[in-house]
Amino acid sequence: SSQVVEVLIGHWVFASGFARVLDMIFWMSSYHELVDHSGSKMVGVFVLLTQFIHIILMVDFFYYYLVSVRSGLPLQLPRAGGLV
Protein backbone atom coordinates (compact mmCIF):
# COMPACT_ATOMS: atom_id res chain seq x y z
CA SER A 1 0.00 0.00 0.00
CA SER A 2 1.22 3.53 -0.71
CA GLN A 3 0.28 7.19 -0.40
CA VAL A 4 -0.04 9.51 -3.39
CA VAL A 5 1.67 12.89 -2.95
CA GLU A 6 0.15 15.98 -4.56
CA VAL A 7 2.20 17.19 -7.54
CA LEU A 8 3.07 20.66 -6.25
CA ILE A 9 4.01 19.36 -2.81
CA GLY A 10 6.28 16.75 -4.39
CA HIS A 11 8.00 19.39 -6.53
CA TRP A 12 8.37 21.72 -3.53
CA VAL A 13 9.91 19.04 -1.31
CA PHE A 14 12.29 18.00 -4.09
CA ALA A 15 13.29 21.64 -4.71
CA SER A 16 13.88 22.14 -0.98
CA GLY A 17 16.05 19.02 -0.84
CA PHE A 18 17.96 20.06 -3.95
CA ALA A 19 18.56 23.46 -2.36
CA ARG A 20 20.07 21.60 0.60
CA VAL A 21 22.44 19.81 -1.81
CA LEU A 22 23.49 23.19 -3.21
CA ASP A 23 23.95 24.47 0.35
CA MET A 24 26.20 21.49 1.04
CA ILE A 25 28.33 22.31 -2.01
CA PHE A 26 28.62 25.93 -0.84
CA TRP A 27 29.60 24.98 2.71
CA MET A 28 32.11 22.41 1.48
CA SER A 29 33.95 25.19 -0.32
CA SER A 30 33.75 27.75 2.49
CA TYR A 31 33.49 25.93 5.84
CA HIS A 32 37.04 27.00 6.69
CA GLU A 33 35.71 30.57 7.04
CA LEU A 34 33.75 29.54 10.13
CA VAL A 35 36.85 29.36 12.32
CA ASP A 36 36.14 30.68 15.83
CA HIS A 37 38.46 32.86 17.93
CA SER A 38 40.46 29.90 19.22
CA GLY A 39 41.14 28.60 15.70
CA SER A 40 38.74 25.65 15.95
CA LYS A 41 36.91 24.57 12.80
CA MET A 42 34.25 22.68 14.78
CA VAL A 43 31.53 25.12 13.70
CA GLY A 44 32.27 24.41 10.04
CA VAL A 45 32.37 20.67 10.68
CA PHE A 46 29.04 20.89 12.52
CA VAL A 47 27.45 22.78 9.61
CA LEU A 48 28.72 20.16 7.13
CA LEU A 49 27.54 17.32 9.36
CA THR A 50 24.01 18.72 9.68
CA GLN A 51 23.81 19.33 5.93
CA PHE A 52 24.99 15.78 5.24
CA ILE A 53 22.45 14.27 7.66
CA HIS A 54 19.63 16.19 6.02
CA ILE A 55 20.66 15.01 2.57
CA ILE A 56 20.84 11.40 3.79
CA LEU A 57 17.31 11.74 5.18
CA MET A 58 16.11 13.08 1.80
CA VAL A 59 17.69 10.34 -0.36
CA ASP A 60 14.68 8.02 -0.23
CA PHE A 61 12.34 10.85 -1.24
CA PHE A 62 14.69 11.78 -4.11
CA TYR A 63 14.55 8.18 -5.29
CA TYR A 64 10.74 8.01 -5.32
CA TYR A 65 10.51 11.47 -6.88
CA LEU A 66 12.88 10.61 -9.74
CA VAL A 67 11.10 7.27 -10.36
CA SER A 68 7.82 9.18 -10.52
CA VAL A 69 9.15 11.81 -12.93
CA ARG A 70 10.79 9.19 -15.12
CA SER A 71 7.64 7.06 -15.36
CA GLY A 72 5.22 9.98 -15.66
CA LEU A 73 3.08 8.60 -12.84
CA PRO A 74 2.03 10.37 -9.64
CA LEU A 75 4.52 10.33 -6.79
CA GLN A 76 3.71 7.50 -4.39
CA LEU A 77 5.48 7.00 -1.09
CA PRO A 78 5.36 3.62 0.61
CA ARG A 79 3.25 3.44 3.74
CA ALA A 80 5.09 2.25 6.83
CA GLY A 81 3.43 -0.92 8.10
CA GLY A 82 2.05 -0.68 11.61
CA LEU A 83 2.90 3.00 12.09
CA VAL A 84 -0.21 4.54 10.56
Secondary structure, 3 states (H helix, E strand, C coil): CEEECCHHHHHHHHHHHHHHHHHHHHHHHHHHHHCCCCCCCHHHHHHHHHHHHHHHHHHHHHHHHHHHHHHCCCCEEECCCCCC
